[in-house]
Amino acid sequence: MTASTQPTTRACRRVERIQLGNRLLRRREVELKTGKSRSSIYKGVSEGTFPAPVPIGDNSVAWLEEEIDGWIAERLSQRNTTLKTTAQPEARA
């Protein structure tokens, strides 16, 4: 590969470092993925119980898909833990 065909700009190097799963999701996609409403998303953000958005423009925000997936995984983990602690062994006659 010649020097002229190799990526050398900072932007190209940054793109190379981006991992899959770090896609930016707009609010509507977050709503669809989590089942949460707009108001409950922003309430969770303000309470610190939901991932915060990142600014992507003057009046635009988005969420990292990786963080939303992590939030969903935490909910599943909590559900599984709750199910294990509430499950009672069956009494045998």
N, C-alpha and C positions, 0 to 999 in steps of 0.2 A: 504494500500500500504506500502510495506516495504521500508526502507531507501535505499536499494540497487536498487530499481526500480524507485525511484524518480529522475527526472532530477536535477542534482546538479552542472554541469559544467557551466562556464560562457557562453559558446557557446549555450547551451540549453536554458539558461535564455534569451539570446538575441533573439533566434528564437521565443520564446514565445511572445516577445514584438513586433515582426514584424507584421504589420497590412496588411490585404489584400489591394491590390492596390499599394503596395510598391515594386512591381516586377521590376527587372532591365530589360530594353529594350536595345538591341544592335542597332547600327545605322540603319541597314536595316529595323528593326521593326519600328523604329521612322519614317523612310521615308515612309513606307507603311501606318502607322497610320495617319500621318499628310499630306501626299501628297507633302512634301517638298523634294528637292534634297539634296544630300550630301553638296554641296557648300552653298546652302541657309541655311541649318541647322547651319553650322559653322559660316557663316556670321551673322546670328541672335544671336548666342552665343557671338561672339566678340562685337556686338553692344548692347548686353544686352536685346535683345527683344525675346530671346528664352532660355529655361532652359539650364543651363550648365551641361555637363556630369560629371559623377563621375568616377575616375580611379578604375578599377577592376583588373588590372594587369600591367605588365611592359609596354606593348604597347596596352592596351585595355581600352576602356571606355564604359560606358553605361549610360542611362538616367533613372531616376525614373519614372515609369509609372504614378504615381500620379501627378507629375509635368507636364508631357506631356498632361495628361487629363485636368489639370487645364489650360494649355495654349490653348487647343482646346475650353474649356468652355469660356475663355475670348474672343476668336474670335467670338463665337456664340453670346455672350452678346453684343459685339460691333456691330455685324450685326443687331441684333434686335433693338438696340438703334438707329442705322442709319436708319433703315426702319421706325421707329416710327417718327423720326424727319423730314424725307423727304416725308412722306405720307401727301398728301393734301386732305382735305375734298372735296367731289364732290359738284360742284355748282348745285343748284336746279333751274330749270326753272320756 
